[in-house]
């Protein structure tokens, strides 16, 4: 098993704080809610999306706040256009 050292745990916590701050800056309330729903269903996709958005933000490529429709477009491009079907 791989155990994290206290320093690694601290780095992960710091990264999570940075991601939350950036997400609040660049996403609208609706987009943040969508990201939360994605995290429940596909946590790995949500993490990938967050890291992608943080990279864009750090590179200065995000000029405006991202709303829900824009987030959907980004999500489509990341997921390769996969369609997810919800079965009741």
C-alpha positions in Angstrom: 0.0 0.0 0.0 1.1 3.5 -0.7 0.8 5.8 2.3 1.3 9.5 2.0 3.7 11.4 4.1 2.5 14.4 6.2 4.2 16.7 3.7 2.4 15.0 0.8 -0.9 15.3 2.6 -0.2 19.0 3.2 0.6 19.5 -0.5 -2.7 17.8 -1.6 -4.7 19.9 0.8 -3.1 23.0 -0.5 -3.8 22.0 -4.1 -7.5 21.4 -3.2 -7.7 24.9 -1.6 -6.2 26.4 -4.8 -8.6 24.5 -7.0 -11.6 25.7 -4.9 -10.5 29.3 -5.0 -9.9 29.2 -8.8 -13.2 27.5 -9.4 -15.1 30.2 -7.5 -13.3 32.9 -9.5 -13.9 31.4 -13.0 -17.2 29.6 -12.8 -20.8 30.8 -12.3 -22.9 29.4 -9.6 -24.7 27.1 -12.1 -21.4 25.8 -13.5 -20.1 25.1 -9.9 -23.3 23.1 -9.2 -22.9 21.1 -12.5 -19.3 20.4 -11.5 -20.5 19.1 -8.1 -23.0 16.8 -9.8 -20.3 15.5 -12.2 -18.1 14.8 -9.1 -20.9 12.5 -7.7 -21.3 10.5 -10.9 -17.7 10.6 -12.3 -15.2 11.8 -9.8 -12.2 11.2 -12.1 -13.8 13.3 -14.9 -14.5 16.2 -12.4 -10.9 16.1 -11.3 -9.7 16.1 -14.9 -12.0 19.1 -15.7 -10.8 21.0 -12.6 -7.2 20.5 -13.5 -7.8 21.6 -17.1 -9.6 24.7 -15.9 -6.8 25.6 -13.4 -4.2 25.2 -16.2 -6.2 27.5 -18.5 -6.6 30.0 -15.7 -2.9 29.9 -14.8 -2.0 30.3 -18.5 -4.2 33.4 -18.7 -6.5 31.8 -21.3 -9.7 32.4 -19.3 -10.8 36.0 -19.8 -14.5 35.8 -18.7 -16.4 33.8 -16.1 -17.4 30.4 -17.5 -21.2 29.7 -17.4 -23.0 26.4 -17.5 -23.4 26.2 -21.3 -19.7 26.9 -21.7 -18.8 24.3 -19.1 -20.9 21.8 -21.0 -18.9 22.5 -24.2 -15.6 22.0 -22.3 -16.9 18.9 -20.7 -17.9 17.5 -24.2 -14.5 18.2 -25.5 -12.8 16.5 -22.5 -15.1 13.4 -22.6 -14.6 13.0 -26.3 -18.2 13.8 -27.0 -19.4 10.8 -25.0 -23.1 10.9 -24.2 -24.1 9.7 -20.8 -27.5 8.1 -20.4 -29.3 8.0 -17.1 -31.3 4.9 -16.5 -34.0 5.0 -13.9 
